[in-house]
Amino acid sequence: MDKEYNLKELFALNLKNRRKVFKLTQADLANKINVSTSFITEIESGRKAPSFSTIEKLSKVLEAPVWTFFCQNSEKINFNSTEKEKLTFELKNEIINSIDNFIKNKF
């Protein structure tokens, strides 16, 4: 059985794994999203949680849907996908963006 993680730990683990796929250092990633290296370190160690805005930036830079950062075993998700999977990826991102925009406009 897989270990149970809290959301912050799960996000930290998935962020670190995805960053390594791209062979980026914490400093490289920090520069790409305009935050400090220490902030990336704190996120990856589970000491801090990123804002929604930062999560969106990470998602774009690391070419992964936002939701995958909150999934157990996200390293098993195939990002080199067929057209159907690419469409699903884009659709999920559109849904997330729509929900985010609705929330921003509502509150």
MODELLER restraints for C-alpha pairs under 7 A, 6 or more apart:
rsr = mdl.restraints
at = mdl.atoms
rsr.add(forms.Gaussian(group=physical.xy_distance, feature=features.Distance(at['CA:7:A'], at['CA:70:A']), mean=6.48, stdev=0.5))
rsr.add(forms.Gaussian(group=physical.xy_distance, feature=features.Distance(at['CA:8:A'], at['CA:46:A']), mean=5.62, stdev=0.5))
rsr.add(forms.Gaussian(group=physical.xy_distance, feature=features.Distance(at['CA:8:A'], at['CA:49:A']), mean=6.38, stdev=0.5))
rsr.add(forms.Gaussian(group=physical.xy_distance, feature=features.Distance(at['CA:9:A'], at['CA:46:A']), mean=5.40, stdev=0.5))
rsr.add(forms.Gaussian(group=physical.xy_distance, feature=features.Distance(at['CA:10:A'], at['CA:70:A']), mean=5.96, stdev=0.5))
rsr.add(forms.Gaussian(group=physical.xy_distance, feature=features.Distance(at['CA:10:A'], at['CA:72:A']), mean=6.86, stdev=0.5))
rsr.add(forms.Gaussian(group=physical.xy_distance, feature=features.Distance(at['CA:11:A'], at['CA:69:A']), mean=5.09, stdev=0.5))
rsr.add(forms.Gaussian(group=physical.xy_distance, feature=features.Distance(at['CA:11:A'], at['CA:70:A']), mean=5.48, stdev=0.5))
rsr.add(forms.Gaussian(group=physical.xy_distance, feature=features.Distance(at['CA:12:A'], at['CA:43:A']), mean=5.80, stdev=0.5))
rsr.add(forms.Gaussian(group=physical.xy_distance, feature=features.Distance(at['CA:12:A'], at['CA:44:A']), mean=4.20, stdev=0.5))
rsr.add(forms.Gaussian(group=physical.xy_distance, feature=features.Distance(at['CA:12:A'], at['CA:45:A']), mean=6.28, stdev=0.5))
rsr.add(forms.Gaussian(group=physical.xy_distance, feature=features.Distance(at['CA:12:A'], at['CA:46:A']), mean=5.68, stdev=0.5))
rsr.add(forms.Gaussian(group=physical.xy_distance, feature=features.Distance(at['CA:13:A'], at['CA:44:A']), mean=6.56, stdev=0.5))
rsr.add(forms.Gaussian(group=physical.xy_distance, feature=features.Distance(at['CA:14:A'], at['CA:69:A']), mean=5.33, stdev=0.5))
rsr.add(forms.Gaussian(group=physical.xy_distance, feature=features.Distance(at['CA:14:A'], at['CA:74:A']), mean=6.73, stdev=0.5))
rsr.add(forms.Gaussian(group=physical.xy_distance, feature=features.Distance(at['CA:15:A'], at['CA:44:A']), mean=6.70, stdev=0.5))
rsr.add(forms.Gaussian(group=physical.xy_distance, feature=features.Distance(at['CA:15:A'], at['CA:69:A']), mean=6.51, stdev=0.5))
rsr.add(forms.Gaussian(group=physical.xy_distance, feature=features.Distance(at['CA:16:A'], at['CA:44:A']), mean=6.05, stdev=0.5))
rsr.add(forms.Gaussian(group=physical.xy_distance, feature=features.Distance(at['CA:18:A'], at['CA:62:A']), mean=6.60, stdev=0.5))
rsr.add(forms.Gaussian(group=physical.xy_distance, feature=features.Distance(at['CA:19:A'], at['CA:62:A']), mean=6.72, stdev=0.5))
rsr.add(forms.Gaussian(group=physical.xy_distance, feature=features.Distance(at['CA:26:A'], at['CA:37:A']), mean=5.83, stdev=0.5))
rsr.add(forms.Gaussian(group=physical.xy_distance, feature=features.Distance(at['CA:26:A'], at['CA:40:A']), mean=6.12, stdev=0.5))
rsr.add(forms.Gaussian(group=physical.xy_distance, feature=features.Distance(at['CA:26:A'], at['CA:41:A']), mean=6.84, stdev=0.5))
rsr.add(forms.Gaussian(group=physical.xy_distance, feature=features.Distance(at['CA:27:A'], at['CA:37:A']), mean=4.89, stdev=0.5))
rsr.add(forms.Gaussian(group=physical.xy_distance, feature=features.Distance(at['CA:30:A'], at['CA:36:A']), mean=5.56, stdev=0.5))
rsr.add(forms.Gaussian(group=physical.xy_distance, feature=features.Distance(at['CA:30:A'], at['CA:37:A']), mean=5.23, stdev=0.5))
rsr.add(forms.Gaussian(group=physical.xy_distance, feature=features.Distance(at['CA:30:A'], at['CA:40:A']), mean=6.34, stdev=0.5))
rsr.add(forms.Gaussian(group=physical.xy_distance, feature=features.Distance(at['CA:33:A'], at['CA:57:A']), mean=6.11, stdev=0.5))
rsr.add(forms.Gaussian(group=physical.xy_distance, feature=features.Distance(at['CA:42:A'], at['CA:48:A']), mean=5.39, stdev=0.5))
rsr.add(forms.Gaussian(group=physical.xy_distance, feature=features.Distance(at['CA:43:A'], at['CA:49:A']), mean=5.74, stdev=0.5))
rsr.add(forms.Gaussian(group=physical.xy_distance, feature=features.Distance(at['CA:43:A'], at['CA:50:A']), mean=6.78, stdev=0.5))
rsr.add(forms.Gaussian(group=physical.xy_distance, feature=features.Distance(at['CA:55:A'], at['CA:66:A']), mean=6.86, stdev=0.5))
rsr.add(forms.Gaussian(group=physical.xy_distance, feature=features.Distance(at['CA:56:A'], at['CA:66:A']), mean=6.65, stdev=0.5))
rsr.add(forms.Gaussian(group=physical.xy_distance, feature=features.Distance(at['CA:59:A'], at['CA:65:A']), mean=5.75, stdev=0.5))
rsr.add(forms.Gaussian(group=physical.xy_distance, feature=features.Distance(at['CA:59:A'], at['CA:66:A']), mean=5.47, stdev=0.5))
rsr.add(forms.Gaussian(group=physical.xy_distance, feature=features.Distance(at['CA:65:A'], at['CA:89:A']), mean=6.74, stdev=0.5))
rsr.add(forms.Gaussian(group=physical.xy_distance, feature=features.Distance(at['CA:65:A'], at['CA:93:A']), mean=6.22, stdev=0.5))
rsr.add(forms.Gaussian(group=physical.xy_distance, feature=features.Distance(at['CA:68:A'], at['CA:74:A']), mean=5.88, stdev=0.5))
